[in-house]
C-alpha cells in the first residue's frame, strides 16, 4: 500500500464502517482491514491518519487500530513469517514518541501502550535511544509532554513488578536506573516545588498531581526487584517528600464525587503502597522513617470517611499496617492492649461494615460484586484489607485479638436478634468478623486450610448460619443468605460432613433465589462441595448420597440460567459440569432434555461469544453428556450428532473463531465413539478440514490434528478409496506443522496415524518424500523435541512396514544413510524418549532392526549391532535422559502474541492413550529375548559370539535376566 491520499481516504472509510453497530456493515470492514494489515506501509498510513485526519473519531479509531495491530504483529516468532517489514518497523520507532507526545490525551494513551508493547520486544537492544529520547523531554517544562513520557515509562517498567529475577532483567533495570533515576528524582523535587508555587491554582495542581502519581508509580516499579543504590542514597529526599504528601490536604484537590477517587486520594494510595514495599522488603534501611509513616497512615485511617472514593486509599493504608504488624521486629509497636483495642475499634470494625455502596453493588452490579468477593480480586476493598490486618495481628496476638472481637461479634448478634429486618447489617459484619478471625490460610481449591483454634466454627454454623438458609423464603435477607452460603464454601473442610449433607438441599433450593449473588453463590458452593476429596481419593459426597436430589438439582441449575442477569453465568455452568461429572449414569434419564437446553444455549451464545469461562464449561458439559450416555449405550452417538451438527455447521460457516477449537474436540469425541465406518456426514466435512486458512490459527492446530487422527483411525480405507485425491492435502498439513518448532510434535501425531492406519499402497508414492522432509528439518534445526518424535516415528514405521523396508528407504535416499541414522541418532539419543507407549514403540522397533534386518548381520552395519543392543538395554534400564542443550529454547504455543483463540483443552473430551503395538507385544523385554532366540536359531553361534566379545558386563547381566524370564536360551 502506497502512502497516498487515495489510500488514506479508503482507510478512513473502512475505519468509519468498523464503528457501525450493524454487523452486516461492520464485519466486512473488519475483514478488509485484516486482509490489508500485512501490506507494507499499512501502519504508517494509520499513524498519518491519526496525525492529520480532521475528524476526531477517525483519529481515535486509528490510534486504537494501530495499538491492536502492534499487539498482534510486533513480536517476531521463530519459524513464522515476520508480519511487519523492517522499513515499517524503523519508521514506526522513529516517529512514534514525538507523535505520542504531541497528541491529545485520549490518543496519547493508546500510543503510549503501543510504545510499551514495542519496548517489551525491542528495548533496550533494538531501541537503544528510546530512554534518552524520553528523558530529554523532561527539560521541556510542558507537563502535557512530561506526563506523556511518565505514562509511557510506567507502562514500560511496570512489568518489573512481576518478572522473575534473571541476569537479563538486572542488566535492563540497571540501564534504566543509570539513565532514568536521577532525572526522575530531579523532576520529583521540581514538581513538589511547583505544587507549593501554584498552591492556589486548581488547574495547574491537577496536572502536577497527575505527574506525582505517575512518579510514585515509577518509584514502586524501579524499587520492586531490589533496593537500587541510587534510591538508597536518596531515600531522605523521597521519603521526606512522600511523608509530607501523605499529610497534605488541599481544598482545591478535594472532589465532590463520592464514587470516583480524586488525584489526592490516588497519590496517597500509591505512597502507602510504596511505604509498604519498603517496610516489607527493605525494613532495615527503612527503619528510621517507619514510625512517622505509621503515625501518618494511622491518622489518615482515623480521619478518612466511609465514601467509596476513599476505598483504595483506606485499603492500601490498612495493607501497610498489615504488612508492618507481621514483621517480628515491629511487634513492639502493637503489643499494648490499648493499641490493639484501638486498632480493632477504629480501623477494623468500621471497615468491615456493609455500606450503602456495597448494598447497591450487591443489587445492581452483582457481577462486579461477585468478582471482588469470590475471586479475591477485592484486594482494593476495605473489607479484604481489614481481614488481612486481622490475620496479620493474629500472627503474634491471636489470644487478645480473638478476645476483643468475640465481644464485638456477640454484641452485633444481639443487636440483630432485637430487630432482624432493621439490624441485619450487624449480623453481616459479625459473620465477616468470624470469617476473618477463623481463617489463617486459604486456597481457592480447598477453602480454609488452617483455622484459628479459638473459634468454634461448627457451633457458629449450626446456631447462626443454618437458620438463615432454612427459612421458608429464599428471597428474604439476600445479603445474609449470601454470607451463609459463602461461610459453607469457605469452611467446607472444617464443618463435619453430616452438616454439609444437610446443607446440600438448602443450597439447591437457593438456586431459585432472585438475587444474582445468592443463586451464583449457591451454584459455586455446590460445585466446590462436589470437588471435595474423601477417603481413597474418591469424592467426599457420593453419587448415591446425591440420588434423592438429582432431578431437583438439574432442574434448578438449568432454571437458574433463565433468571435475569444469569443467562451466561459461568458459576452455574461450572456447577452443571461438576454435577454431571459426579452423578455419572444417574443423569442418563434427563439427557434428552439437558442436551436440548445445552444446544439452545450454544446456539444463542455463538452469535456473540463474550464469556470464555462460561463457554468452556458449556462444552465440557456437552462432552460429559456424550461420554456418560454413550458409555451405557454406544448407539446413542447418532442422536447426539443429530442434536449438535446443525449448530456446529452454523459455527463453522460463520467462522466463530472462539468456538471452532471446541467444535473440533467434540466432533473428535463423537467420531471416536463410532466403531465401524465413518458416517457420510463426516466424510463431507473432510476436505474442508485441510484448508490452509484453518491451520493459520494456532488455537485450531491441536484439536484439528486430533480430529484428523480420529478420521484416520476410523476410516482410513474410506479415505484411501473415496478421497485419495485428498492424501496430498493431508501430507501438506504434515509438512506445514513439521516446519514449526512449536507444532512439529503435532505434525508427527498426524504422520504416525497416517503410517499406522492408511493402507500401505495408498501412501507408497509419498513415503520417500516424507523422509526427505524430515531429514531437511533435522539438518536445519535439530531440537530435542523433534528428535524424540522422530525416533518414535521411525520405530513405528519399522513395526508397520518391517525393518528391511526401513533400511531400504534410508539407503535409497543416500547410500549408507541407514548406518548414519543408527550411529548419529538412534544409538546416542534413544535415552531421551519419554512416555510408556513411546518407549514401547521404540523398543519393539529396535528389536526388529536387531533381529529381522539381514543387513545388520552381514554388512558393514554389523559393527552397529552391539551398540544398538546396548542402547536398547539402556532404554529399558537407565533413567530417562531429560537434559536439554543450553542453547535450545522451545517456543511455547501459549507465547504466540496477539488475540489468537488460544487452544483450550476440554478435560472431558480427553482422548484415551492409544498403543499401536497393543497386544502384539505385552512385555518388550521378553519380546527382545524371544526375538534374539529366534535369530540365534537361524544363525547358530553368531549372536552368542558377538555378545561375549563386545557387550558390556552389566548389559549382559540384564539380558540374561530377560532370557530367563522368557524361558529361552541363545544357540
N, C-alpha and C positions, 0 to 999 in steps of 0.2 A: 504494500500500500504506500503510495507516494504521500509526502506531506503537502497535499494540495487542498485548495478551498473546496473543491468538489467532494473530496473525501471527508473533510471536516463537516460539510453540510449533511452528507449521508449519515455520518456517525451521530450528528445531533438528532436527526430524525429518528434513528433507531433507539437512541438513549431515551428520547421522549416516550416512545412506544413501550419501553420496559417499565414505565411508571403507570401504564394504563391498567385499571382494575379488571378489564375484560381479558380473560386468559387467551381468547382467540387472537387478540392483537399482541398481548404481552409475550406469549410463549414463542411465536415465530421470531420476534425481535431478539429475545434472549438467545435463541438458537443461532441467529445470524451473527451476533456478537461472539458467540462461542466458536463459530466457524472461522471468523477472521482473526481471532486473537493470536494465532500462530504466525501471522504475517509480520514481516519487518515493518518498523515504524508505527505499528498499532499503539504501543504505549506512549510514544511521543505525540501521536495525534490526540490521545486523551489528555496529556499534560498541556498541549497547546489549547485545547478546548477549555480546560479549567482555568487557564490564564486569561484567554481572550474572549470567551463567549460573553455575549451581552446579557444572557438570561441566567439569573442566579440558580434556578432549578437545574439547569444543564451543568453549571459549574460543580454544584454539589454532587449531582449524579455521576459526572465524570470522575470526581475525586473518589467516590465510593467504588466505582467500577475499577478504577486504577488500583486502589488498595487491594481489592479482591483478586485482581489479575496478578499482582505481585505475590500475594499469599499463595496462589495456586501454582505459579510458574517459576518463581525466582530460584528455588533450590535446584541444584543440578544433581540428579540422581544417577548413580553409576548404572551403566548398561541401558540408560534411556536417553532419547534424544534431548538435546538442550533446547528448552522451549522458548528461550529469548536469545536473539542473536547478540553477538559480542558488542557490535557497534551500538545497539539499543541500550545494552547494559551500561556502557561507558557514558552515553549521553544522559541516561537517567541519573546516574550518580553525580554527573557534573552539574545538573540543573536543579535537582530536587530540593536541596537545602535552601538556596535563595528563594525558590518558588514557594516553599512551605512558609518561610519567614515573612514573605510579602503578602500572603493570602489571609482572607478573613478567618476568624477563629474556627468556624464550622469546618472549613476546608483544611485549615492548618492541622486540625486533629487527625483527619484522615491521612494526610501526607506524613505527619509525624509517625503514625502507625506503620505506614509503608516503609519509612526510613528504618524503623526498628526491625522490621522483617528482613530488609536487605542487610542491615547491620548484623543480625544474628548469623547470617551466612558469610558475609564478606568482611566484617570488621574483626580484627584490625588488618589482617594480611592483605586483603584485596581492596581495602578502602582506608589506606593509612592516613589520608589527610582529613577524614571526617571530623575528628576531635578538634584539630586546630581550627578548621573552618567554623566549628560551633563556638569554641572558646573565644575566638576573635570577636564574635558578635556581642559578647558581654560588654565590650567597650562602647557599644553603640549608644547606650543610655536610653534606648527606646524599649520600654518594658513589653510592648507587644512582641517585639523581636526576641527579647530576653526570655519571655515566658514560652515562646515557641521553642527556643533552644532547650530550656529546662524540661519542657514536656517531652521533647524527643529524647533527651538524656535519660529521663525517668523510664520511658518505655524501653530504652535500650539496656539500662543497667538493672532493671528490677528482677531480671532472671537470676542475678547473683544471689537472690534470697533463697532460691530452691535448687541451684545447681549442685551436683556432687563435687566435692573437692577433687582437684586434679592440677597437675603442673601447668597444663594449658590455661586453665581458669586463672591460676595465680598470676601467670605471665600477663594475661589480658588485664586483670584488675590492677596490677602494678603499673602497667602502661597508662591505664585510665587515671589512676591516682596521680602519677607524675604530671600528667597534663592538666588534670581537672581539679584536684583537691585545693590547691592554692587559689585559683580564680574563683572557685565556688565559695571558699571562706571569705575572700575579699568582697564578693558580691553579697554574701550574707551580712557582713558588717555594714556595707554601704546601704543595703536595703533597710536595715534596722534604723540607721541614722535618718534615712529619708522618711521613715514612718514617724519619727518624732518631729521632723521639719513639717510634714504635711498632716500632723495630728488632727487638724480641723477640716481637712478636705476629704469628704466621703469618697468621691470617685477615685482620687489618687490612692487612698488607703485600700480600696478594693483590689486595684491592680497589684499594689505592693504585697498585700497579704496573699494573693494568689501565688506570687513568686515565693513567698516564705513557705507556703505549704509544699510547693514542689521542691524547694531546697531541703526542707525537713525530710521529705520522702527520699531524696537522693542521699542524704546523710545516712538513712536507715539502710539503703541498698549497699552503699560503699563500705559500711561498717559491719555488714552481716556475717561475712565469712570469717573475718578475723579483725582484730583491732589494728588498723594501719598506724604506722609510726607517726605519720603526719597528724592524724586526728588525736593521737595520744599527746603529742607535743602541744596541740592547740585546744586541748579539752577545756581549758579555762574559758577561752573565747566562746566556744559552742555552748557549754553547759550554763555559763552565767546568762547568756542571752536567752537560751531555752527557758531557764528558770524565770527570767523577768517576763517573757512572753506568756508563760503559764499564769502569772498573777495579773497580767494586764487586763483591763476592762475598758473598752472604748465604746461609748454610747453610739457612735456613728456606725459601728460594725454590728450592732445588735439588729436582729431581723424580727419582723412581726410574725413571720410564718412560723406556725407551731410544728410543722412537719419537717421542713427542709433544714438541714444543718447549715448554719452560716459559716463564713470564712474563719471567724474566730474559733468556733467550735471544732472545725476541721483541723485547724492548725494545732490547737491544744491536744486534740486526739492523737495526732501524729507525734507530738512531743512526748505524750505518755508512752506511746509505743517505743520511741527512741530510748526513753529512760528505762523502760522495762528490758529492752535489749541489753543495755549496758549493765543493769542490775543482775541479769541472768548470766551474761557471758563474760563480762569484764569487771566482776564485782570488786576485785582488789583495786584496780585503777579508779573505779567509780566511787569508792568508799567515802572520800572526803565530801562528795556532792550529795550522797544519798539522803542524809537526814533532812536537808532543806527540800528535796524533791518529795519526800514522804509527807512533810508538813504541807507543802503547797498543794499536793494532789488530794490530801485528806480534806483541806479547806475547800477545795474545788468540789469534792463529792458532797460535803455537808451543805454547800450553798447553792448547788445546781438543782433546778426544778425538775418536775416529772415529765415535761413535754418531750414529744418524740424527737424533736430536733437535737436534743442532748444525748440521745441513746448511745451513739458511737463514742462520744466523749466519756460518758459515765462508764460504759463497759470497758473502754481502754484503761480508764483510771483504776477501775476495780481490778482489772487484769494485772496492772502494775503492782498493786498491793498484794495480789495473789502470788505473783512471781517472787516478791520480796519475802513474804512470810514463810515460803517453803525453804528458804536458804538457811542452813543451820546457824551461820554467824550473824543473821539479822534477827534471830529468835528473840533476843532480849527486848527488841522494840515492842513485842506483842505480849510479853509474859504477864503483865499486870492484869488482874481480873477486871479492873475498871476499864482498861483499854479494850479488852475482849468484849465486855458488855456494850461499850460504846460503839464498837465496830458493828456488832450484831444489830444493835438498836437503830443506829443512824445510817448504816450503809446497806447491810444485808437485807433486813426485813423490808425497808421501804422499796428496795429494788426488786423484791420478789412479788410485789403486788400486781394483780391483774388490772391494768389500767383501761380506761375507756378506749384508748387507741388499740389496745390488744383485742378488746372485745369486737371492735369494728373490723380488725383484720380477720378475726375468727369467723365473723359472719360474711363479710363482703369480699375478702381477699384470701379465701381459705387455702388456695394453692401455695401462696407465699408463706402463709402461717405454718402449713404442714412442712414445707421445705425447711423452714427455720427450726421448727420444734422437733421434727422427727429425724431429719437427716444431719443434724449437727452443724448446719451452716449458720446457725444462730450465734456464731462466735461474737457478733457485734450486738447481741441483745443483752439487756440489763440482767435478765434472769439467768442466762447462761454464765455471765461473768460473776454474779453473786454466788451461783452454785460452785464455780471454780474456787472462789475465795473461801467458801465453807470447807471445801475439800483441802485447800492449802492449809487452813488453820487447824483442821483435824489432824494434820500430819504430826504436829507437836502437842496440840492441846485438845485431843479428842474428848477427854472426860469433861473438862469445863465447858467446852463449846456445846456438847450434846446436852449438858445440864441446862445451860442458858436457853437453848432452843426448845427443849422439851416443855419448858414453861410457856413459851410463846405458842407452841403447837396446841397445847391444852386449852389456853385461853381463846385461841382462834376457833377451835372446835366448839367451845362452849357458846361463843358469840353466834356461830352458825346455828347451833341447836335452838337458840332462843327464837330465831325468826329466819328459817332457811331461805324463803323467797327473797328476802332483802339482803341477808348476810352471806349469800353463797360464795362471795369472793374471799371471805375469811377461810372457808374450807379449802378453796382452791390454793391459797397461799400455804395453808398448813400441809396439804399433800405435797406441794413443791418443796417445802422445807424438809419434810421427812425424806423425800427422794434424794435431795442433795446431801442430807446428813448421812443417809444409809449407804450411798454408792461411793465406794472408794475407787473401783476400777471398772471400766465399762468397755465392751466392744460391740460393734454393730452386729456381729454374728451371734454373740452369746448373751447379749444384755449385760447385766451386772455380773462381774466375775469375782468381785471381792466386796464384802459388805461390812458395815460398822456393827460390831457385836452388841453394841449398847441399844440397838433399835430392834424391837420385836416386829418383824415385817409381816408375819402371818397373822398375828393378832390384829395389827392395824388393818390388814386386808379384810379380815372377817368382820371387824366392827365398823369400819368406815368406808371401805370401797365397795364390797358386795351389795350392801343395802341400796346404794345408788343404782347399781346395774340391775338389781332385781325389781326395781319399781315398775309399776304397770305401764307407764307411758315412756316410750323410748325418746320422745322429743322434749321432755322436761329437763331443765338444767343441763343444756348440751355441754357446757364447759366442764362441769363436774363429771359428766359421763365420759368425756374425752380424757379427763385426768385419770379416772378409774381404769379405763382401758389401757392407757399408757402405763399405769402402775403394773398391771398384769404383764405387759410387754417387757418392761424394764426388769422386774424382779421374777421373771419366769423360772429362773434357776433356784431362787430361794423359797418360793412358795411351793408347798408339797403338791404332788401330782393330783391327789384327790380334789384339791381346791381348783386346780387347772381344769379338771374334768367337769366340775360344777360350772366353771366359767364358760365353757365352750358353747352351750345352748344360749347363754346370755349374750355372748359375742355375736352368734349367728343372728339373734334377734335384732341386735343393734345395726346390722347391715341395712335395716329398713329405715334407720333414722334419717330425717330430712337434712340434718346438718351434714355438710360435706365432710367436715373434720371428723365427726363421730363415725359415720359409716366407713370412712377411709381408715381411721384408726382400728375399727373392728376388723376390717379385712386384713390390715397389716398384722394385727395381733394374732389372728388365726394362722396367717402364713408363717409367722415366727414360731408359734407353738408346734405347727406341723413339721418344722425342721429340727426340733429338739431331739437329741440322741438319747436313747435309753440304754439298757444293758446290751451287750454283744452287738453294738453298732447298729441296732435297728432303731426305728423311730420310737420316741417315748410314748407318743399317742398312737395307738394301732388302728388299722382299718376296722377291726372288729369293734373296738370301743366307739368308733365313729358311726357304725352301722345304723343306729336309730336316727341319725341326723342327716343322712346322705341327701335325701330329697329336699329337705328344707334348706340345707346348706347351698346346694346347687341353685335352687330356685331363688334364694335371697341374693346370692352373688350375682347372678345374671340380671336380676331385677335392679340391683344397685347400679348397674351400668346404665339404667334408663333414668336414674334420678337426675334432676337438673344439676349441671356442673360436673357430672362424673361420667360422661359418655366415653371419655378416653382416660379413665382413672387407672394409672399404672399399678397402684396397690391392689385394686380389685382384681385386675387381670393376673397379677402375680399370685394372688390367693387362689384364683381359679386353677392356674397351672399347678400350684402346690397341692391343691385338693385332689386333682386328677392323679397326681403322682403318688399321693398317699393312699387314695381309695382303690386304685387299680381296677380290678374287674367289677367292683361294686358300681362303677359308673356306667357299665355297658347298657343297662335298660334305658338310660337317659340320653345316650349318644345321639339318636336321631334329632332330638330337639336341640341338644347342645351344639351339634355341628352346624345346624341351620343358623343358630344365633351367631356362631363364630364367623360363618361365611358372610352373613349380612353385615356384621361389624367390619370384616376385612374389606368388603366392597365399599362401605362408607368411608373408612379411613384412607383407602388407597387413592381417593380423589385428592386428598391433600395431607400426606403423612406429616405429622408435626410432633408426635410424642415417641421418640425412638424406643424408650423402655416398654411402653405400652405395646408397641408393635412387636417387639421381641417376644414378650410373654404371650402375646396372642398366637404367634406362630409356634411357640413351644407347646401351647395348649392344643393346637391343631395336631401337632406331631404326636402328642400323648394320646389323643383320641384315636388316631390311626393305629398306633402301636398296640394299645391295650385291646382294642376291638379285634384287630387282625391276628393277634396272638391267640385269641379264643376262637376266631373264625376267619381263616385266611381268605375266604371267598368275599368277605365284606370290602375288600380293597376297591372293587368296582363301584360300590355305592359312594365311597369317598371321592373317587375320581369324578363321578357324576356331579357331586356337590361342589367340588373345588375347581374343576377345569375351566368353567365359564369365567370365574373371577380371575383365575391365573392368566387366561388368554387376554383378558382386558388389561391386566397389569403389564404383560409383556408388550402388547400392542401400543399401550400409552407410554411405554418406557418409564415406568415408575421406578427410578433408579434405587430408591431406598429399599424396595421390596423384592427386586429381582433376585439377589443372592438367596433370600429366604425361599422364594418360589422354587428355585433350583434344588434347594435342600429337601423341601417337602416332596418334590417330584422324584428325587433320588430314593427317598424312603418308600414312596408308593411303588416305584418301579422294582426296587429290591424285594418287595413283597410278592411280586409275580413269580410263579415257579417255572413256567414254561417259556413260551414265545413272548416277544414284545407286542403289546396291542398296537393296532394300526394308528391309534390316536398319538402314540409316542413317536412312531416312525415318521409321521407327517411333520413333526417338530424337528426331527434330527438335523436336516440340512441347515435350519436357522441357527442351531447351536454352534455352527462352525463359522458364523460370520465374524470377520475380524473386529468389527466395531464392539461386539460384546466382550472381546478379550482385551480391549483397551483399558477397561476399568479394573483396577486392582482387586476391588471387592468381589468381582464376579469369578475370579480365577479358581479359588479352592472349591466352591460349590459346583461350578461348571465342570471341572475335572472329575469331581465325584459323580456327577450325572452322566458324563460320557463313559466313565468306568462301569456304571450300572447298565448302560446300553450294551457295552461290550460283554459284560458278564451274562446278561440275559438274552442277548440277541445277536451275537457275533455272526452266526450263519446267515441270519436275515440281512444283516448289513452287507455281508460278502456277496449274497445273491441279488438283493433288491437295491442296494445302494453302493455298489462297488465304485461308482464314479465319485463317491464322497471320501474314499480312503485317502487320496492325496490331500484333501482338506483337513482330515483328521491328523495326518502327519505334518501338515503345515502348522497346526496348533502346537504340536510337539516341538517343532523347530523354533517357533517363536518363544515358547517357555524355556527351552533349553539355553537360549542365548542370554537369559537374565539370571544374575546371581541370586536374586530374591526368589525367583519362581522355578529354578531348574528342577527342584525336587518334585514339583507338580508335573513337569514335563515327563519325568521318569515314571511317576504313578501311571500316567496315561500310556506311556510306551510299554510298561510292564503288562498292563491289561491287554494291549494290542497283541503282544507276543504270546501271552498266556491263552487268550480266548479266540483270536481270529484264526480261521482255517489257514494252515501254512501256505497253501498255494496263492491265497489272496494277497499275501504280503511279500511273496518271493522277490518280485521285481524291485521292491523298495529296500530290502534288507541291507545291501551293501552301502547304499546312500545314508542309511540311518547311522551305521558305524562311522562313516566318514565324517558326518556332522559331529558326532560325539568326540572323535579324535581332534577335530578342529577346535572345539571348545576346550579340550584338555590342553592343547598347545597354547591357546590364547589366555586362558585364565583358569588355573587349576586350584580349586578350593577344596577344603576338607569335605564340605557337604556334598560337592559334586562327586568326589572320589567315592564316598560311601555309597551314593546312589548308583554310580557306575558299576561298582563291584557287585551290588545286588542284581543289577540288570544283566551283566554278562553271565553270572551264575544261573539266573533264571532262564536265560537263552540256552545255556548248556543243558539244563534239565529238560527244556521243551524240545530242542532240536538235536541234542546229543553233543558229546564232547568233540567228536570228529568234525561236525558241522561248524563248531565254534573255531576250531583250529584252522579249518579250510577258509572260512570267511576272513579271518585276520590275515592269513598268508596271501589271500587273493588281493588284498588292498596293497600289501607291500611284502616282499619276501622276508621271512624270519620275524614278521611282526608279532606272531603268537608268543615267541620266546621273549620278546621285549616287554609285552604286556605282563607276562608271568613275572619276569625279573624285576621290572621297574614299578609295577602297580600292585599286582595281586599279592606277591610274597611280602613286600615291605609294608603294605597298607591294610591288609585284611583285618588286622587287630583293631582297626578304627570302627569297624561295622558294629552298630548297636541295635538292640531290639531282638526279641526272641525269634520272630518269624524271619527277620532279615538274616540273622546268624545261621538259622537252619537252612535257608536257601543257599547261602554261601558254602556251608559245609557239604551239602548234597552235591552242589555244582563242582566243587573242588574234588570231591571223591570221584565223580565221573571223569574229570580230567586225569586223575591219577590212575584210574583202573579201566577206563573204557576208551582211551585215546591211544591207539597203537604208536603214533609218532613219539609219544612220551617214553616209550620203551626202547626204541631202536633208531633214534636220530640224534642230532646234536642237542635236542631238547631234553635228552635223558639226564644231563647234568643238573637239570632243574627239578627232577622228580623228588629227591630227598628234601631240598629246601622248601618245596611246596608242601610236602607231607608235614614237615616240621612246623610250617606256618599254620597248617590246619589244626595240628595238635595244640598249638599256641592259642588259636581261636577258641578251642574247647576249654583250655585250662588256665590261660593267663587272664588277668583283669583287662577289661576293655581299655584301649588307649584313647583317652578323650582329650589329648593335647591338641591345641590348635596353634599353627605357626603365628608368631608375634605380629607379623606384618598384615595378617589377614583379619579383616573385619567384615561381618555379614551385614548387609543392609536388611533391616527388619522390614517386613511388609508394612508394619504399622507406621514406619517412619516416613512413608512417602507423603509428600506435603499436599496441602490444598484440600478442598472439600471433595473427598472421594468417599463413596459409601464404603466405609471400611468393612471388611468381612466379619460378620458376627456369627460365630459358630452356634448352631442350635444344639443344646445339650441333649434334647430328647429326639433329635434326628440322627443321633450318633450312629456311626457305621461299625458293624462288628468287624473285628480284625480278621482279615482273610489270609489263610495259609495255602498258597498254591501247591505246596508239596503234599499237604494234607496227610491222609492215611498211608500214602505211598511209603513214607518213611516216618516212623514214630520216634526212633532214637538215633540221631545222626552218628553217634559214636559206634553203636552196634552195626549200623549200616556200613560205616567205614571198614570195620573188621570183616564183615561178610563179603564186601566187595574186594578187599585185599586177598581174602581166602580164595575167591573165585579166580582172581588174576593169577595167584600163585599156582592154582591148579592148571591154568592154561600154559604158563611157562615156569615149570618147577625149578626151584633153586635161585632164579633171578632175584625175586623180591627179597628173600632172606639174605642173600649176599650183599645186596645194596644196603639193607637195614643195618647189618652187622658192621659194615665198614664205615658208614657215614652218619647215621642218625645219632644225635647226642643221647647220653645215658638216661637223662630224665624223661625225654620224649619217648624213648624206647620202653621205659617202665610203664608210662601211661598207656602206650599202645598194647603192651602185653595184658594190661588190665581190660582193655576193650575186647581183645581176642578171647580172654577168659569169659567175660560177661556174655559174649556171643556164642560161647562153646564151639569155637572153631580154631584151627591152627593153620600155620603157613607151611607150604611144602617147599 
